[in-house]
């Protein structure tokens, strides 16, 4: 099974959306294998957003990401990266389709409530950035056989 990272951003925490966002992933059938609340330290933030450090909006982004804690989640499931990206919607929330997390909970391109890894390769790097190996759990869910059919469910054993 594939793993991916999501960050429930401080603006979502401030707005009380954490439970709604997590519930969507659980109801979809993605398994939470790691979760923690934390403040975005300068070193991790600068590494995570290294591709944006030189952009003029970076100081605003940095300030907004440090105004409150965030929740980091490692999710697992079949094609987890693509599935989560579809559920989250496009970065600019005004253009995100209704039914997506950003489409339903945000009106901003910057305050877009959640980050999601954009590729399998980046997911592996990002998960290591936010989680130690001992903070990730492998367990058998009682409902997996009802979420996946046939051979898909065998991948969870």
C-alpha positions as CSV (number, residue, x, y, z in Angstrom):
1,X,0.0,0.0,0.0
2,X,1.1,3.5,-0.7
3,X,1.6,6.3,1.9
4,X,1.2,10.0,1.6
5,X,1.5,13.1,3.8
6,X,-1.1,15.7,4.6
7,X,-0.7,18.8,6.7
8,X,-3.8,20.3,8.2
9,X,-2.7,23.9,8.2
10,X,-2.9,26.4,11.0
11,X,-5.8,28.3,9.3
12,X,-7.9,25.1,9.4
13,X,-7.0,24.5,13.0
14,X,-8.0,28.1,13.9
15,X,-11.3,27.5,12.1
16,X,-12.1,24.2,13.8
17,X,-12.0,22.1,10.6
18,X,-9.5,19.5,11.8
19,X,-12.2,16.9,12.6
20,X,-14.1,17.5,9.3
21,X,-10.9,17.1,7.3
22,X,-9.7,13.9,9.0
23,X,-13.2,12.4,8.8
24,X,-13.2,12.7,5.0
25,X,-10.0,10.7,4.7
26,X,-11.3,8.0,7.1
27,X,-14.6,7.7,5.4
28,X,-12.9,7.3,2.0
29,X,-11.1,4.3,3.4
30,X,-7.6,5.7,3.9
31,X,-5.9,4.5,7.0
32,X,-4.2,6.9,9.4
33,X,-0.8,5.4,10.2
34,X,0.7,8.5,11.8
35,X,-0.7,11.7,13.3
36,X,0.7,14.5,15.4
37,X,0.1,18.1,16.3
38,X,3.1,20.3,16.1
39,X,4.4,23.8,15.5
40,X,6.1,24.4,12.2
41,X,9.7,25.1,13.3
42,X,11.8,27.4,11.1
43,X,14.2,24.7,9.9
44,X,11.5,22.2,8.8
45,X,9.3,25.0,7.3
46,X,12.3,26.3,5.2
47,X,13.1,22.8,4.0
48,X,9.5,22.0,3.2
49,X,9.0,25.2,1.3
50,X,12.5,25.5,-0.1
51,X,11.1,25.9,-3.6
52,X,9.3,29.1,-2.4
53,X,11.9,30.7,-0.2
54,X,12.9,33.3,-2.9
55,X,9.3,34.2,-3.8
56,X,8.1,37.6,-2.5
57,X,5.1,36.0,-0.7
58,X,7.3,33.6,1.4
59,X,7.4,35.8,4.5
60,X,3.6,35.9,4.6
61,X,3.4,32.2,4.0
62,X,5.9,31.5,6.8
63,X,4.0,33.7,9.2
64,X,0.7,32.1,8.4
65,X,2.1,28.6,8.9
66,X,3.5,29.5,12.3
67,X,0.5,31.3,13.8
68,X,-0.9,28.1,15.3
69,X,0.0,24.4,15.4
70,X,-0.6,22.2,12.4
71,X,-1.6,18.5,12.3
72,X,0.7,16.2,10.3
73,X,-0.9,12.9,9.1
74,X,0.5,10.0,7.2
75,X,-2.3,8.2,5.3
76,X,-2.1,4.8,3.7
77,X,-4.2,3.2,1.0
78,X,-4.2,2.0,-2.6
79,X,-3.0,4.9,-4.8
80,X,-3.0,7.1,-1.7
81,X,-1.2,10.1,-3.3
82,X,-3.5,10.4,-6.2
83,X,-6.6,9.7,-4.2
84,X,-5.7,12.4,-1.6
85,X,-4.8,14.9,-4.3
86,X,-8.3,14.4,-5.9
87,X,-10.0,14.7,-2.5
88,X,-8.1,17.9,-1.6
89,X,-8.6,19.7,-4.9
90,X,-6.5,22.3,-6.7
91,X,-4.3,24.7,-4.8
92,X,-6.3,27.8,-5.5
93,X,-9.4,27.0,-3.4
94,X,-11.6,29.4,-5.5
95,X,-11.0,27.1,-8.4
96,X,-11.4,23.8,-6.4
97,X,-14.5,21.9,-7.2
98,X,-17.3,21.6,-4.7
99,X,-17.0,18.3,-2.8
100,X,-13.2,18.7,-2.5
101,X,-11.7,19.7,0.8
102,X,-10.5,23.0,-0.5
103,X,-13.6,23.5,-2.6
104,X,-15.8,23.1,0.5
105,X,-13.7,24.8,3.2
106,X,-11.6,27.6,1.6
107,X,-11.8,30.6,-0.6
108,X,-8.1,31.3,-0.8
109,X,-5.1,30.3,-2.9
110,X,-2.8,30.7,0.1
111,X,-5.0,29.9,3.1
112,X,-6.1,26.6,1.5
113,X,-6.5,24.6,4.7
114,X,-4.4,21.5,3.8
115,X,-1.2,20.4,2.1
116,X,-1.0,17.1,0.3
117,X,2.1,15.4,-1.2
118,X,2.1,15.8,-5.0
119,X,3.9,12.6,-6.0
120,X,4.9,9.2,-4.5
121,X,8.6,10.3,-4.5
122,X,7.8,13.6,-2.6
123,X,5.5,11.7,-0.2
124,X,8.4,9.5,0.9
125,X,10.6,12.6,1.5
126,X,7.8,14.5,3.3
127,X,6.8,11.7,5.5
128,X,10.4,11.3,6.7
129,X,10.5,15.1,7.3
130,X,7.6,15.0,9.7
131,X,7.7,11.5,11.2
132,X,10.3,9.3,12.8
133,X,9.9,5.6,11.8
134,X,8.7,4.7,15.3
135,X,5.8,7.3,14.9
136,X,4.3,5.3,12.0
137,X,2.1,2.3,12.7
138,X,1.3,-0.8,10.7
139,X,-1.9,-2.4,11.9
140,X,-4.7,-4.5,10.5
141,X,-8.1,-2.7,10.3
142,X,-11.2,-4.7,11.0
143,X,-13.0,-2.9,8.1
144,X,-10.4,-3.2,5.3
145,X,-12.2,-6.2,3.8
146,X,-15.2,-4.0,3.4
147,X,-13.3,-1.1,1.9
148,X,-11.3,-3.0,-0.6
149,X,-12.3,-6.0,-2.7
150,X,-10.6,-9.3,-3.5
151,X,-6.9,-9.0,-4.1
152,X,-6.8,-5.4,-3.0
153,X,-7.6,-6.3,0.6
154,X,-4.8,-8.9,0.6
155,X,-2.2,-6.1,0.3
156,X,-3.1,-5.0,3.8
157,X,-2.1,-8.2,5.5
